[in-house]
Amino acid sequence: MSEPARVDAASQPAFIHPAAHVAPGAQIGAGCHIGPGCIVSAEAVLEPGVELMAHVVVDGRVRIGAGAKVFPFATIGLPPQDLKYKGEPTGVVIGPRTQIREHVTIHRGSTGGEGMTRIGADCLLMCVAHVGHDCRIGDGVIIVNKVMLAGHVEIGDFALIQGGAAVQQFVRIGRMAMVAGMSGVERNVLPYSRVKGFRAKHAGLNAIGMRRRLGLTKEQVVVVARAVHDLYRQGRPEETAVALLPAYAGNELVEEILGFARNRGRHGLVPFGRWSDEEDGGEGS
């Protein structure tokens, strides 16, 4: 006989709407709010203060961090869109305070990856975004409306993926990178960089984001920009990265960029693009 749903007895009780269905065995933390039409599986864990507004589906082995908020018609933990998946016990982990807006879809991991789809803390996933199986998304990431992430995509902390962008499977997007709206990303994106285009190309640095979030001076940003230019100048950035390390020793940001470039994975870096001043606008986070 299955055990009843466990409600954590702490400072305030959880609220479960009579029109919601919480399966026996689900772990519901103190102060959670589960609205009408929500479906929560027996293997789900909702940490304290999670809010499922209405008509949210949480399926399978899903853990949602404290204070996260999920808006109507989002689905979390449904099986991956992978023909090799045969019902293995994989899952989803979502960090605290992350917001998941209307109609977002987040699929569970697969046995072809580590078995878990992971989203960090303090992220914002806007309406109709899709996070495919085995994606790994860092903290503070913003994913704008209708972004499509294929399986196994990795996104570093505080990156910004603008509306309608599509990211190919196994692509890595570095920390604080910025992907312009409607871009198609087929290769890896350097930390702190900006990319754009139907087939995304490097379009400079997320200079505004670097100055706002990291407190860098204009001169410090220029040094990083020079290193990235040097990286691409030889035409083989993954190999050039090794040769450039001595010239920028001690510059932590450049060392991070060069280390990222050396780890090409299944894809090399996005190619270098040349843009006019009118095309090269945009701001970082």
C-alpha positions as CSV (number, residue, x, y, z in Angstrom):
1,M,0.0,0.0,0.0
2,S,1.4,3.4,-1.0
3,E,2.1,5.9,1.7
4,P,0.1,9.2,1.8
5,A,1.6,12.5,0.5
6,R,3.8,13.9,3.3
7,V,3.3,17.6,4.2
8,D,6.3,19.1,6.1
9,A,5.1,20.5,9.4
10,A,7.0,23.7,9.8
11,S,6.0,27.3,10.4
12,Q,3.1,27.2,7.9
13,P,1.3,24.4,6.3
14,A,1.2,23.6,2.6
15,F,-1.9,24.5,0.6
16,I,-3.2,21.9,-1.9
17,H,-6.3,23.0,-3.9
18,P,-9.1,20.5,-3.9
19,A,-9.0,20.4,-7.7
20,A,-5.3,19.5,-7.7
21,H,-4.0,15.9,-7.7
22,V,-1.0,15.1,-5.5
23,A,-0.1,11.4,-5.7
24,P,0.5,9.5,-2.5
25,G,4.2,9.6,-1.7
26,A,5.0,13.0,-3.0
27,Q,7.0,15.2,-0.6
28,I,5.5,18.6,-0.2
29,G,7.4,21.2,1.8
30,A,6.1,23.7,4.3
31,G,4.4,26.7,2.8
32,C,4.0,25.2,-0.7
33,H,1.0,26.3,-2.7
34,I,-0.4,23.9,-5.3
35,G,-3.2,25.4,-7.3
36,P,-6.2,24.0,-9.2
37,G,-5.6,21.5,-11.9
38,C,-2.0,20.7,-10.9
39,I,-0.8,17.1,-11.1
40,V,2.2,16.1,-8.9
41,S,3.7,12.6,-9.2
42,A,4.5,10.3,-6.3
43,E,8.3,10.7,-6.9
44,A,8.2,14.5,-6.8
45,V,9.8,16.6,-4.1
46,L,8.7,20.2,-3.6
47,E,10.9,22.1,-1.2
48,P,9.5,24.7,1.2
49,G,7.7,27.6,-0.4
50,V,7.3,26.2,-3.9
51,E,4.3,27.6,-5.8
52,L,2.5,25.7,-8.6
53,M,0.0,28.3,-9.7
54,A,-2.5,26.2,-11.7
55,H,-2.6,23.4,-14.3
56,V,1.1,22.6,-13.8
57,V,2.3,19.0,-14.4
58,V,5.2,17.6,-12.4
59,D,5.9,14.1,-13.6
60,G,8.4,11.6,-12.4
61,R,11.6,12.2,-10.3
62,V,11.5,15.9,-10.1
63,R,12.9,18.1,-7.3
64,I,12.0,21.8,-7.2
65,G,14.0,24.1,-5.0
66,A,12.7,26.3,-2.2
67,G,10.8,29.3,-3.3
68,A,10.5,28.4,-6.9
69,K,7.4,29.5,-8.8
70,V,5.8,27.7,-11.7
71,F,3.1,29.4,-13.8
72,P,0.1,27.8,-15.5
73,F,0.4,25.1,-18.1
74,A,4.1,24.4,-17.6
75,T,5.2,20.8,-17.6
76,I,8.2,19.5,-15.8
77,G,9.7,16.0,-15.9
78,L,7.8,14.4,-18.8
79,P,9.8,11.8,-20.8
80,P,12.5,13.0,-23.2
81,Q,11.9,13.3,-26.9
82,D,14.4,10.6,-27.5
83,L,13.5,7.4,-29.3
84,K,16.2,5.5,-27.3
85,Y,14.4,6.3,-24.0
86,K,12.6,3.3,-22.6
87,G,11.3,4.6,-19.3
88,E,14.4,4.5,-17.3
89,P,14.3,6.3,-13.9
90,T,15.7,9.7,-14.8
91,G,14.7,13.1,-13.6
92,V,14.8,16.9,-13.2
93,V,16.4,19.1,-10.6
94,I,15.4,22.8,-10.4
95,G,17.2,25.2,-8.1
96,P,15.6,27.6,-5.5
97,R,13.8,30.8,-6.5
98,T,13.7,29.9,-10.2
99,Q,10.7,31.1,-12.1
100,I,9.1,29.0,-14.8
101,R,6.6,30.8,-16.9
102,E,3.5,29.7,-18.8
103,H,3.8,26.7,-21.2
104,V,7.5,26.0,-20.5
105,T,8.5,22.4,-21.1
106,I,11.3,20.8,-19.2
107,H,12.0,17.2,-20.0
108,R,13.7,14.6,-17.7
109,G,17.2,13.3,-18.4
110,S,18.1,10.2,-20.4
111,T,20.5,7.3,-20.0
112,G,22.5,8.9,-22.8
113,G,23.4,11.7,-20.4
114,E,23.9,11.7,-16.7
115,G,20.2,11.0,-16.2
116,M,19.2,14.4,-14.9
117,T,18.1,17.7,-16.5
118,R,19.5,20.4,-14.2
119,I,18.4,24.1,-13.8
120,G,20.2,26.3,-11.3
121,A,19.0,28.8,-8.8
122,D,17.4,32.2,-9.5
123,C,16.8,31.5,-13.2
124,L,13.9,32.9,-15.3
125,L,12.5,30.8,-18.0
126,M,9.9,32.8,-20.0
127,C,6.8,31.6,-21.8
128,V,6.9,28.7,-24.2
129,A,10.6,28.0,-23.7
130,H,11.8,24.4,-24.1
131,V,14.6,22.7,-22.1
132,G,15.5,19.4,-23.6
133,H,16.7,16.2,-21.8
134,D,20.0,16.3,-20.0
135,C,20.5,20.1,-20.3
136,R,22.6,21.7,-17.6
137,I,21.7,25.4,-16.9
138,G,23.6,27.4,-14.3
139,D,22.5,30.0,-11.8
140,G,20.9,33.3,-12.7
141,V,20.3,32.3,-16.4
142,I,17.5,34.1,-18.3
143,I,15.9,32.2,-21.1
144,V,13.4,34.4,-23.1
145,N,10.2,33.4,-24.8
146,K,10.2,30.5,-27.3
147,V,13.8,29.6,-26.8
148,M,14.5,26.0,-27.9
149,L,17.3,24.1,-26.1
150,A,18.0,20.6,-27.6
151,G,19.3,17.8,-25.4
152,H,22.6,18.0,-23.5
153,V,23.0,21.8,-23.9
154,E,25.1,23.4,-21.2
155,I,24.6,27.1,-20.2
156,G,26.9,28.9,-17.7
157,D,25.8,31.2,-14.9
158,F,24.1,34.5,-15.8
159,A,23.9,33.8,-19.5
160,L,21.1,35.5,-21.4
161,I,19.4,33.6,-24.3
162,Q,17.0,36.0,-26.1
163,G,13.7,35.2,-27.7
164,G,13.3,32.5,-30.4
165,A,16.9,31.4,-30.3
166,A,17.5,27.7,-31.1
167,V,20.5,25.8,-29.6
168,Q,21.7,22.5,-31.1
169,Q,22.3,19.5,-28.9
170,F,25.6,19.2,-27.0
171,V,26.4,22.9,-27.5
172,R,28.0,24.8,-24.6
173,I,27.3,28.4,-23.8
174,G,29.7,30.0,-21.4
175,R,29.2,32.1,-18.3
176,M,27.6,35.5,-18.9
177,A,27.4,35.0,-22.7
178,M,24.5,36.6,-24.6
179,V,22.7,35.0,-27.5
180,A,20.7,37.3,-29.7
181,G,17.1,36.6,-30.5
182,M,16.2,34.3,-33.4
183,S,19.8,33.1,-33.6
184,G,20.7,29.5,-34.5
185,V,23.5,28.3,-32.3
186,E,25.4,25.2,-33.7
187,R,28.7,25.7,-32.0
188,N,30.1,26.6,-28.6
189,V,29.8,30.2,-27.3
190,L,32.7,31.7,-25.3
191,P,32.1,33.1,-21.8
192,Y,31.3,36.8,-21.8
193,S,30.7,36.9,-25.5
194,R,27.8,37.9,-27.7
195,V,26.7,35.9,-30.7
196,K,24.0,36.5,-33.3
197,G,22.8,35.5,-36.7
198,F,20.8,32.8,-38.5
199,R,24.0,30.7,-38.1
200,A,25.3,32.4,-35.0
201,K,28.7,34.1,-35.1
202,H,30.8,35.9,-32.6
203,A,29.7,39.5,-32.4
204,G,31.9,41.0,-29.6
205,L,31.7,40.9,-25.8
206,N,28.9,41.3,-23.4
207,A,30.7,44.5,-22.3
208,I,27.8,46.1,-20.5
209,G,27.1,43.0,-18.5
210,M,30.7,42.6,-17.6
211,R,30.9,46.2,-16.3
212,R,27.6,46.0,-14.4
213,R,27.9,42.6,-12.9
214,L,31.7,42.2,-12.5
215,G,32.5,45.9,-11.9
216,L,35.2,45.9,-14.6
217,T,36.6,49.1,-16.0
218,K,36.6,49.9,-19.7
219,E,40.3,49.2,-19.9
220,Q,39.8,45.7,-18.4
221,V,37.1,44.8,-20.9
222,V,39.4,46.0,-23.7
223,V,42.1,43.5,-22.5
224,V,39.6,40.6,-22.6
225,A,38.4,41.8,-26.1
226,R,42.0,41.8,-27.3
227,A,42.5,38.3,-26.1
228,V,39.4,37.0,-27.9
229,H,40.5,38.7,-31.1
230,D,43.9,37.1,-30.7
231,L,42.2,33.7,-30.2
232,Y,40.3,33.9,-33.4
233,R,43.0,35.6,-35.5
234,Q,44.8,32.4,-36.4
235,G,41.6,30.7,-37.6
236,R,42.0,27.7,-35.3
237,P,40.9,29.1,-31.9
238,E,40.9,25.7,-30.1
239,E,44.6,25.3,-30.8
240,T,45.5,28.9,-30.5
241,A,44.2,29.0,-26.9
242,V,47.1,26.9,-25.6
243,A,49.7,29.3,-27.2
244,L,48.0,32.4,-25.8
245,L,48.0,31.3,-22.1
246,P,51.4,32.6,-21.2
247,A,50.6,36.1,-22.7
248,Y,47.5,36.5,-20.4
249,A,48.7,34.6,-17.3
250,G,47.0,35.9,-14.2
251,N,44.0,37.4,-16.0
252,E,41.3,35.1,-14.6
253,L,38.6,36.1,-17.2
254,V,41.0,35.4,-20.1
255,E,42.2,32.2,-18.6
256,E,38.5,31.1,-18.2
257,I,37.9,32.0,-21.9
258,L,41.0,30.1,-23.1
259,G,40.2,27.1,-21.0
260,F,36.7,27.0,-22.4
261,A,38.0,27.2,-25.9
262,R,40.4,24.3,-25.4
263,N,37.5,22.0,-24.3
264,R,35.8,21.9,-27.7
265,G,33.6,18.8,-26.9
266,R,31.5,17.8,-29.9
267,H,31.6,21.3,-31.4
268,G,34.1,23.9,-32.0
269,L,33.5,27.6,-31.3
270,V,31.1,29.8,-33.2
271,P,32.9,31.5,-36.1
272,F,34.1,35.1,-35.9
273,G,31.6,37.6,-37.4
274,R,32.1,41.1,-38.8
275,W,29.3,43.5,-38.1
276,S,28.7,47.1,-38.8
277,D,28.2,49.6,-35.9
278,E,24.5,49.6,-36.7
279,E,24.3,45.8,-36.3
280,D,26.5,45.6,-33.2
281,G,24.1,47.1,-30.7
282,G,22.5,45.2,-27.8
283,E,23.1,45.2,-24.1
284,G,24.0,42.5,-21.6
285,S,22.4,41.5,-18.4
